[in-house]
Amino acid sequence: MWSGRGILQRLFAALKGDDRAETQAIATLRLELAERDEEIARLRKEYALLREQSKAQVERAGGKAVESIAHQCAAPLATLSAMQARHAEKGDLNPADLLQVASSFRKILAERGLEEIGTVGETQPYDPALHQMLDGARPQPGEPVLIRFAGFRFNGKLVAKAQAGAAKSSSGKEEMNKMD
């Protein structure tokens, strides 16, 4: 059983300076405590430095990723700029050329992890996590819906739900014509 009385008596004796050995033991403990406090302070500084270095590395990596995307987008943007100037000058614009530029952007983003959810005009089984209904219909999960606007995931994370409408007929093209 623990006897607090004996420890307290020794502590009081050490505080009075009556017992040299206990006084020395307390001094040793204080020294050890001071050394531990210094070690804790050193480790905290080291941790803060490592955290700042890690943050800087993440920022550099993010900057490099954005720079890489900007580098890849430069050519399609230059083409788009030239198309805009030609349209302003001559008033013509080839839709196929514009779609080709858009395709270039889609490819660049797909290489970086952008995934399309659905294709316009396609019928898919309804998934409330992936589809947003536009026409007020409330299909049950798994019921067919018609994709009207594609949705997107980036590295597996949902960015935009695909916008859909009720698929009332077996032909999605007929539904798309009704939208026009």
C-alpha angles and dihedrals in degrees: 000000000000116000111203092179095069093047092048092049091051091046092052090046090051091049091051090048094238096129115050096194093054091046089053091047091053091049089051091050090049090051091049090048091051090049091051091049089052090049091050091049090049092049091048091053091047091049092050090050092049091048091053092047091050091049090050091050091051091049091049091048091049090048091050091050092051090046090052091051091047089051091052092046094050096085096047090045091051089051091049091050091051090048090051092051092048091049091050091048102040104015095233130115127177108222091205090060091050091050090050090055090048089050089053090055092047091052092050092050093044089055087055095051106276110142125190118229108213132338123254109264093019122124115226135174108266115256114177090207091059106026134062116197116228102186101053093256116143107205122182117247109279096025113124118263130182116240110229099168124018120242127213143222123194115207089338095310118116112247100169131000119236109254113230144174134206114290100224098166136037092248116074090191090064089054091049091052089054089057091059 
